[in-house]
Amino acid sequence: METRHVFLDTQVYRRLHHNVANPALSTLARHIADRAVVLHITDITLLEIRRQIAEDVAAKARDLATIEKSFRRWRHTSKGLPEPASLDPAAIAADLFRLFAKTSVEDWAAIVHRAQDLPASTVFADYFARNPPFDQDGSKEFPDAFMLKALEQWCADNGALLHVVTQDAAMSRAANRSEPLRHIATLEELLSRASVQPDIDLEAVAEAVVAAPGFDGALELLVERIGDELIFDYRGDLPEAEIVGQSTGAIEAVTDYSVAWVGTKSVCMILTVETEMVVEVQYEDRSLAMYDREDDSWFGGETAITELTTKVPLELFVEVELANFRVITSELLRTEYPVSEGYGWPDDDHGMMR
């Protein structure tokens, strides 16, 4: 696969009856969990799926009502027929869509693109130029056009490629014409490609990325940018202490790394980056305070602030472009770390001292 970023057209989900437990979607979910695939979806796709589910449920309810007419006559002569079912099609459709949306957006961590927010002028330019998906007589593929534009914009903003899985003729032509989009006809073909393990030395690839000129600088910028996402838990001896500020220091070393996925254009790695962090702790200075044994409380303490310096083994997931070792995407795998006085972690954090 050229990229692990994947968009499934609405008709892919419809063919599988929007069933997130379908074997093909379950296989896709495993690739997502292994970080071999990143799923993309649009707000328009979700709206179309909600409408399709409602239409399917309504159709089945009508079928059931037709069957019930026959059952109603037969109950006069047979006692073996079931009682009429009481169904609320709107409620059933809402529950089914809620499950689909939760699974795709939350469990599968799909990136949701707001295609409806794009300015119409970007799509009408293709419409009047008769560019795909408007290249056929009578073409009015506006929902598809907005979705594809949103995907192209994300690719441009992130310097990435993206697979579009569809058998829709107009969308296929548009994806084939697009520079950052890569058309794949079926989900089965995508899963087949995702399952192929490249015949390369993964350790050599990882070493080349870590040793590449400029990678250290890119890593420093990345760590500096994500430093505010870290949450520190103070476990020291300072009284009434709370953390009120933090800043990122120097990177000490990349202590561990491994390849999670590799494609023809990029590689995904898990890094452990030992980084110096400076944490500001506000506490009650009791050096001049008095202790009341009867009330078990201190009087006369003053608010003070001190800085603690600690080494934090940041756990990062990064996708790196192989052509120039640019970091395309990144994610903190761990955000919470304990901190105490001294240069290191407290004794009770897995029994390790740094």
C-alpha positions as CSV (number, residue, x, y, z in Angstrom):
1,M,0.0,0.0,0.0
2,E,1.2,3.5,-0.8
3,T,-0.5,4.9,2.2
4,R,-2.4,3.6,5.3
5,H,-5.0,6.4,5.0
6,V,-8.3,5.0,3.7
7,F,-11.8,6.4,2.8
8,L,-14.7,4.0,2.1
9,D,-17.5,5.3,-0.1
10,T,-21.0,5.0,1.1
11,Q,-21.9,2.2,-1.2
12,V,-19.2,0.0,0.5
13,Y,-21.0,0.2,3.8
14,R,-24.4,-0.3,2.1
15,R,-23.2,-3.4,0.4
16,L,-22.3,-4.8,3.8
17,H,-25.7,-3.7,5.2
18,H,-24.0,-1.2,7.5
19,N,-23.1,-4.1,9.7
20,V,-20.0,-3.3,11.7
21,A,-19.7,-7.0,12.7
22,N,-19.4,-8.0,9.1
23,P,-16.2,-10.1,8.6
24,A,-14.8,-7.6,6.1
25,L,-15.3,-4.7,8.4
26,S,-14.1,-6.8,11.4
27,T,-10.8,-7.4,9.4
28,L,-10.6,-3.7,8.7
29,A,-11.0,-3.0,12.4
30,R,-8.0,-5.3,13.2
31,H,-5.8,-3.4,10.7
32,I,-7.0,-0.2,12.3
33,A,-6.1,-1.5,15.8
34,D,-2.6,-2.5,14.5
35,R,-2.2,1.0,13.1
36,A,-1.8,-0.4,9.6
37,V,-4.9,1.5,8.4
38,V,-6.3,5.0,9.3
39,L,-10.0,5.3,8.4
40,H,-11.4,8.5,7.0
41,I,-15.1,9.4,6.8
42,T,-17.0,12.6,6.0
43,D,-20.0,14.2,7.6
44,I,-21.9,13.7,4.2
45,T,-21.1,10.0,4.4
46,L,-22.6,9.7,7.8
47,L,-25.7,11.6,6.7
48,E,-26.1,9.3,3.7
49,I,-25.6,6.2,5.9
50,R,-28.2,7.5,8.4
51,R,-30.7,7.9,5.5
52,Q,-29.9,4.5,4.1
53,I,-30.4,2.8,7.4
54,A,-33.7,4.5,7.9
55,E,-34.9,3.5,4.4
56,D,-33.8,-0.1,5.0
57,V,-35.6,-0.3,8.3
58,A,-38.8,1.3,6.9
59,A,-38.8,-1.1,4.0
60,K,-38.5,-4.1,6.3
61,A,-41.3,-2.7,8.4
62,R,-43.5,-2.5,5.4
63,D,-42.6,-6.1,4.5
64,L,-43.5,-7.2,8.0
65,A,-46.8,-5.3,7.8
66,T,-47.7,-7.1,4.5
67,I,-46.9,-10.5,6.2
68,E,-49.0,-9.5,9.2
69,K,-52.0,-9.1,7.0
70,S,-51.8,-12.8,6.1
71,F,-51.1,-13.8,9.6
72,R,-54.2,-11.9,10.8
73,R,-56.4,-14.0,8.6
74,W,-54.7,-17.3,9.5
75,R,-55.0,-16.7,13.2
76,H,-58.7,-17.4,12.9
77,T,-58.0,-21.0,12.0
78,S,-54.5,-21.7,13.5
79,K,-53.2,-21.2,17.0
80,G,-49.5,-21.7,16.0
81,L,-48.9,-18.3,14.6
82,P,-46.8,-15.6,16.5
83,E,-48.5,-12.6,18.0
84,P,-48.1,-9.4,16.0
85,A,-44.9,-7.6,16.6
86,S,-44.9,-4.0,17.8
87,L,-42.1,-2.1,16.0
88,D,-40.9,1.5,16.0
89,P,-39.0,1.9,12.8
90,A,-37.7,5.4,13.6
91,A,-36.3,4.2,17.0
92,I,-34.7,1.1,15.5
93,A,-33.1,3.1,12.7
94,A,-31.8,5.6,15.2
95,D,-30.2,2.8,17.4
96,L,-28.6,1.2,14.4
97,F,-27.1,4.4,13.2
98,R,-25.9,5.3,16.7
99,L,-24.1,2.0,16.9
100,F,-22.5,2.5,13.4
101,A,-21.4,6.1,14.2
102,K,-20.0,5.1,17.6
103,T,-18.0,2.2,16.2
104,S,-16.6,4.0,13.2
105,V,-15.9,7.4,14.8
106,E,-15.0,6.3,18.4
107,D,-13.9,2.7,18.3
108,W,-12.2,2.8,14.9
109,A,-11.0,6.4,15.6
110,A,-12.0,7.6,12.1
111,I,-10.9,11.0,11.0
112,V,-14.1,12.9,10.3
113,H,-14.0,15.5,7.5
114,R,-16.5,18.3,7.4
115,A,-17.2,18.4,3.7
116,Q,-20.3,20.5,4.1
117,D,-18.2,23.4,5.4
118,L,-16.2,23.7,2.2
119,P,-17.0,26.8,0.0
120,A,-19.2,25.8,-2.9
121,S,-17.0,27.7,-5.3
122,T,-14.3,25.0,-5.0
123,V,-16.8,22.4,-6.3
124,F,-18.6,24.5,-8.9
125,A,-15.2,25.2,-10.5
126,D,-15.0,21.5,-11.4
127,Y,-18.7,21.4,-12.3
128,F,-18.4,24.2,-14.9
129,A,-15.1,22.7,-16.2
130,R,-16.8,19.3,-16.6
131,N,-14.1,17.7,-14.5
132,P,-14.9,14.3,-12.8
133,P,-17.3,13.6,-11.2
134,F,-19.1,16.0,-13.5
135,D,-17.6,14.8,-16.8
136,Q,-20.7,12.9,-18.0
137,D,-23.9,14.4,-19.5
138,G,-26.4,15.1,-16.7
139,S,-23.8,14.6,-13.9
140,K,-25.0,16.1,-10.6
141,E,-22.6,14.3,-8.2
142,F,-22.4,17.1,-5.8
143,P,-22.2,15.1,-2.5
144,D,-19.4,13.0,-3.9
145,A,-17.6,16.1,-5.2
146,F,-17.7,17.8,-1.8
147,M,-16.4,14.6,-0.1
148,L,-13.5,14.3,-2.6
149,K,-12.6,17.9,-2.2
150,A,-12.5,17.6,1.6
151,L,-10.2,14.5,1.3
152,E,-7.9,16.3,-1.2
153,Q,-7.7,19.3,1.1
154,W,-6.7,17.1,4.0
155,C,-4.0,15.4,1.9
156,A,-2.7,18.8,0.8
157,D,-2.6,20.1,4.4
158,N,-0.8,17.0,5.7
159,G,1.4,16.1,2.7
160,A,-0.3,12.7,2.5
161,L,-1.9,10.2,0.1
162,L,-5.2,8.6,0.6
163,H,-6.9,5.5,-0.8
164,V,-10.6,5.9,-2.0
165,V,-12.5,2.6,-2.0
166,T,-15.4,2.8,-4.4
167,Q,-17.1,1.1,-7.3
168,D,-19.1,4.2,-8.2
169,A,-18.0,5.2,-11.7
170,A,-18.0,8.9,-11.3
171,M,-16.2,8.9,-8.0
172,S,-13.7,6.4,-9.4
173,R,-12.9,8.7,-12.3
174,A,-12.5,11.6,-10.0
175,A,-10.2,9.7,-7.7
176,N,-8.0,8.5,-10.6
177,R,-7.7,12.1,-11.8
178,S,-6.7,13.4,-8.4
179,E,-3.0,13.7,-7.6
180,P,-3.2,12.7,-3.8
181,L,-6.0,10.1,-4.1
182,R,-5.6,6.5,-5.0
183,H,-8.5,4.5,-6.3
184,I,-9.2,0.9,-5.1
185,A,-12.4,-0.8,-6.4
186,T,-13.3,-3.0,-3.4
187,L,-12.8,-3.4,0.3
188,E,-11.6,-6.9,-0.3
189,E,-8.8,-5.6,-2.5
190,L,-7.8,-3.1,0.1
191,L,-7.7,-5.7,2.8
192,S,-5.6,-8.0,0.6
193,R,-3.1,-5.2,0.1
194,A,-3.0,-4.3,3.8
195,S,-2.2,-7.9,4.6
196,V,0.9,-8.1,2.4
197,Q,4.1,-7.8,4.4
198,P,6.9,-6.1,2.5
199,D,10.0,-8.0,1.9
200,I,12.4,-5.5,3.4
201,D,14.6,-5.2,6.4
202,L,12.4,-3.4,8.9
203,E,15.3,-2.8,11.4
204,A,17.4,-1.2,8.7
205,V,14.5,1.1,7.7
206,A,14.1,2.1,11.4
207,E,17.8,2.8,11.8
208,A,17.8,4.9,8.6
209,V,15.0,7.0,9.8
210,V,16.5,7.7,13.2
211,A,19.9,8.4,11.8
212,A,18.6,10.6,8.9
213,P,19.9,14.2,8.7
214,G,17.3,16.6,10.0
215,F,15.2,13.9,11.8
216,D,16.5,15.1,15.2
217,G,15.4,18.6,14.5
218,A,12.0,17.4,13.3
219,L,11.7,15.4,16.5
220,E,12.5,18.4,18.7
221,L,9.8,20.5,17.0
222,L,7.3,17.6,17.4
223,V,8.1,17.2,21.2
224,E,7.9,20.9,21.8
225,R,4.5,21.1,20.1
226,I,3.0,18.2,22.0
227,G,4.5,19.1,25.4
228,D,1.3,20.8,26.5
229,E,-0.6,17.5,26.0
230,L,1.3,15.9,28.9
231,I,-0.3,15.5,32.2
232,F,1.9,15.3,35.3
233,D,0.9,13.8,38.6
234,Y,2.8,15.2,41.5
235,R,3.8,12.5,44.1
236,G,6.4,14.3,46.1
237,D,6.5,15.5,49.7
238,L,5.7,19.2,49.3
239,P,2.5,20.1,51.2
240,E,-0.7,21.2,49.4
241,A,1.2,20.9,46.1
242,E,-0.2,21.2,42.6
243,I,1.4,21.6,39.2
244,V,0.8,25.0,37.7
245,G,3.1,25.0,34.7
246,Q,5.4,22.9,32.5
247,S,7.8,23.4,29.7
248,T,9.8,21.1,27.4
249,G,13.6,20.9,27.6
250,A,16.2,19.1,25.5
251,I,15.8,15.6,24.1
252,E,18.3,13.3,25.8
253,A,18.1,10.4,23.4
254,V,15.8,8.1,21.4
255,T,16.1,5.0,23.6
256,D,14.0,2.6,21.7
257,Y,12.2,2.4,18.4
258,S,10.3,-0.2,16.2
259,V,8.5,-0.3,12.9
260,A,4.7,-0.6,13.2
261,W,3.9,-0.4,9.5
262,V,5.8,0.3,6.3
263,G,4.4,1.3,2.9
264,T,5.9,2.4,-0.4
265,K,5.8,6.1,0.6
266,S,6.0,6.2,4.4
267,V,6.8,4.3,7.5
268,C,5.1,4.2,10.9
269,M,7.3,3.9,14.0
270,I,6.9,3.7,17.8
271,L,9.6,5.7,19.5
272,T,10.6,6.1,23.1
273,V,12.2,9.6,23.4
274,E,13.8,10.5,26.7
275,T,13.1,14.2,27.1
276,E,13.8,16.7,29.9
277,M,10.7,18.4,31.3
278,V,10.6,21.4,33.7
279,V,7.5,21.3,35.9
280,E,6.4,24.3,38.1
281,V,4.9,23.2,41.4
282,Q,2.9,25.5,43.7
283,Y,2.9,24.5,47.4
284,E,2.5,25.7,50.9
285,D,5.9,26.8,52.4
286,R,5.7,25.9,56.1
287,S,9.2,26.9,57.1
288,L,7.8,29.8,59.3
289,A,4.4,28.2,60.0
290,M,3.1,26.8,63.3
291,Y,1.5,23.4,63.7
292,D,-1.6,22.9,65.9
293,R,-1.6,19.3,67.2
294,E,-5.1,19.6,68.5
295,D,-6.6,20.7,65.2
296,D,-3.9,18.8,63.1
297,S,-3.4,21.8,60.9
298,W,-0.8,24.4,60.0
299,F,-1.1,28.2,60.4
300,G,1.0,30.9,58.8
301,G,2.1,29.0,55.7
302,E,2.8,30.9,52.6
303,T,2.3,30.0,48.9
304,A,5.5,29.3,47.1
305,I,6.6,27.9,43.7
306,T,9.5,25.7,42.8
307,E,10.7,24.1,39.6
308,L,11.3,20.4,39.3
309,T,13.3,18.9,36.4
310,T,12.6,15.4,35.3
311,K,13.4,13.0,32.5
312,V,10.3,11.7,30.8
313,P,10.4,8.7,28.4
314,L,7.8,10.0,25.9
315,E,6.1,7.2,23.9
316,L,5.3,8.5,20.4
317,F,3.7,7.0,17.3
318,V,5.0,8.8,14.2
319,E,4.4,8.4,10.5
320,V,7.5,9.5,8.5
321,E,7.8,10.1,4.7
322,L,10.5,7.9,3.3
323,A,11.6,10.4,0.6
324,N,12.7,13.1,3.0
325,F,12.0,11.7,6.5
326,R,9.5,14.4,7.2
327,V,7.1,13.6,10.1
328,I,3.6,13.4,8.5
329,T,1.5,12.5,11.6
330,S,2.2,11.9,15.2
331,E,0.4,10.7,18.3
332,L,1.3,10.5,22.0
333,L,0.8,6.9,23.1
334,R,1.1,7.9,26.8
335,T,0.1,11.3,28.2
336,E,0.2,10.9,32.0
337,Y,3.5,10.8,34.0
338,P,4.3,11.0,37.7
339,V,6.8,13.5,39.0
340,S,8.5,14.2,42.4
341,E,11.5,16.0,43.8
342,G,14.9,15.0,42.4
343,Y,15.9,14.3,38.9
344,G,13.6,11.4,38.0
345,W,10.5,9.4,38.7
346,P,9.2,8.4,42.1
347,D,10.0,5.0,43.5
348,D,6.5,3.6,43.1
349,D,6.3,4.1,39.3
350,H,7.0,0.5,38.2
351,G,9.9,0.4,40.6
352,M,12.1,2.4,38.3
353,M,14.3,5.4,39.1
354,R,15.7,7.6,36.3
